[in-house]
């Protein structure tokens, strides 16, 4: 059992992925920020969307009807958060970009303003926070693989594992339901197919299928359940909607 667990951990580590903001074409902006009472108060949400577009993202409000290409998966876009940490004497704004698994991709510098009029203070502080996007240098790279390999060695190992594995037919029509520390993957019955648990890598989960322990990994934006059987890697492609 210890040997199997070691092999699974080795497999998970060999499939290390890193994320870049440049991998994302779209951005979702909330129509209301948590620190404000009203929707688009002080036109701050509209300004955020405009500034995201200024820096190259195709942006939508979370209340918009989205095109199919944007709506088909949450993991092809960044989610924009604007946070306020100011007080009565100073307005402070930070812009945070997160992925579909709530991993922070980018945090702006703090925009500050001491104007007493809230509309002026929030707008100017937001613009100052966005000025750090100049250093970000965002440019969509057209990469369809959202979670890229972290280094060339990992890429080689990942490719070898898939080629040497016994690929099984696709498992389609699956859905992810949140559970503590992860998700359960169900079919339309509904029947629990897998239980998966988060790791430090958002593209890799520890996975259990009945008595089989393995990993669920994202390769080229597709999910695979991989495990050892008779000392060989078995790979099952799974179409999962998170």
N, C-alpha and C positions, 0 to 999 in steps of 0.2 A: 504493500500500500504506500509506504514511504517512497519507494522507487517511482511509482506511478505519479504521485504528487509532485516529486522533484521534476519529472519529465514534463508535466503540465505547466509548472512554473517556468521551466526553461523555455517551453513553447511560447508562453505568454510574453516573456521578456524578449524573445527573439523577434517578436512582432511589435516592436515599439513604434509608435506614431507620434508625430508632432503636428500642430496646427498653425496655420498662418492666416491672418486676416485676408490676405490676397487670394485665398481659396474660395472666398464667399462673394457672390455676385449681388445678393439681395440683403436688404436690411428691413427689420420690422420695428417701427416706432410706436410706443403706446399712445393712445389718444388722450390718456390722462396719467399724470405723474402722481406717485403716492404722496408726495409732500405737499401737493396742492389740492384744493377742495373740488374744483370744477374741471370739466373736460376742456382741454386746450386753453387753460387759464393763462392770461397774459400773452396768448398766442405762442407759448413756449414750445408746445408740441409741434406746431407748424414750423417754427423756426428750426427745431431739431431736425425735422424731416428735410427741410431745405438745405441745411448744412451737411447732412449725410449725402445728399445728392450733389452738393458742391464738391465734395471730396470723392465722388465717383461711384457711390453705391446707388443701385436702383432701389428706391425706398417706398414702403407702404405703411399705412397705419394698421394697427392690429384689428381695426374694425372694417377695413376695406375688403371687398370681394377680390380674392387673389386669382391671378392667372394660374392655369393648371401646373405649369412648370414651377411656379413658386409654391403652390399649395401642396404638391404631391409629397413633400417631405419637409419636416422642420429643420433637417440638418443641412440644408443648402443655403442657409441665411444666418445673419447675425441678429441678435436681439439687443436693442439699444435701451440702456437704463440711464436716466439722469438723476443724480443723487444730490441732495442739498444737506450741507453740514454747517450752515451758517448760524448766526444768532441775531439778536436785535440790532447789533451794531455793524454787522458785516454779512453780506450774502456770499456763500461759497458753493460752487457748482462743480461736479465731476461727472464726466461721461464715461460709461462702462459698456464695452461690447462683450456679449457672451454668446456661446454656441448653444445648440439644442440640448446639451447635457448640463447646462448652467456653468460650464467652464469659462473663466474669464480669459478673453483673447487680448484685450487691450483696455487700459485705464488711462484716461487723459490726466493732464496736470489739473490742479485746482484753479478754477476761474473765480476771481474775487472782485467784489464791488461794494462800496460803502454808500451808495446812493440811498436816500430814504424812501424814494418812491419805488415800490416793489417791481412794477413792470419794467422800469428802466434798469434796476439793479439785476434782476434775473436775466434779462436779455443780454446785458453787457457781460455778466459773469459767464453765461453760456457761450457767448462768442469767444471769450478769452480761453475757456476750457477747450473749445474746438480748435484753437490755434495750434495745439500740440499735434493735431492731425497732419500738420505740415511735415513734421518729423516722421510720422508714421509712413508717409509715402505710399498710401494704398493704391494698388492697381490690380484689378482682377486678372488672374493668371490663366483662366480657362481650365483650371484643374478640376476634373470631374471627381477625382478621389479626394474627398474632404479631409480625411486623415492620412497624411502623407508619411512615408517611411522616414524615420529619423536619421538613418545613415545608410550608406551603400551596403554594408555588411548585413544589416537587418533586412534590406530588400532582397539580397541573394538568399538568405535563410528562408524568408517568407515564400519566395518563388519555389524553392526546392521542396518545402513542406507540401505545398499544394500539388506539385507535379508527382511527388512520390506517394501521395495519399490515394486511398481508394475512394474516389468520388461517388457519392450516391445521388439519386435523382432529387430534384428540387422539392422542398417542402414549402407549399405556397399557402396564402390566405391566413397568415398568422398575425396576431395582435399582441402588443405588450401592455400588460396591466401593472401599475406600480405596486410593489410590496416593500416591506422594510428592507432597506439596503439594496434594492434592486427591482426586478420585474419578474412576473410570471408570463410566459409566452403561451397563448391559447389559440386554438383553432375556432372555427365557427360553431362547433357543437354546443357549448364550449368545453373543450378538454385541455387540461394543462399539458403542454408538450415539453416545456423546459422551465426551470427556475434559474434565473441568472442573477449574479451579485456583482456589484460595482468593484472596480479596482482603481488604482491611481491612473490608469490609462483609459480614457473615455471610449476607446475603440476596442476594448477587451474586457470581457466579463468572465468570471468563474461560473461554469454552467453545470447543471445536473439534469440528466434525462433518465428518470427512474433510478436505477442503481449505477448508471454510467456518469462519471465525472469527467468534464472536459473544459473547453473554453469556447466562448462565442466571440468571434473576432470580425472586424470590418476590414475587408480587402477590396480595394477599388470600388468603394461605396456599396459593397454587397456583404451580407452577413453569412458566416460559415460557422457551424458547430463542429469542432474538431476534438477528437479524443483518440486514445491509444487502444488498439485491439490487436492482440498477439504481436506486440512490439512494433506495430505499424500505425501510422497516423491515418485515421478515417476522417473524411471531410464531408459534411452534409450542408449543402447550400440551402438557406432558409430566407424566404421573402417575408420580412417582418415589418409591420407598420407600428412605429413608436408614437 
